[in-house]
Amino acid sequence: MVSKGIPLREFEQRHDRIRSFVADQG
């Protein structure tokens, strides 16, 4: 999945942000 060169930490940070956003929405 992560073979483009995106750091796993950055991916996790983005996911955490999206998760927080979704949690804030509902």
Secondary structure, DSSP 8 states (H G I E B T S, - for coil): ---SS--HHHHHHHHHHHHHHHHHH-
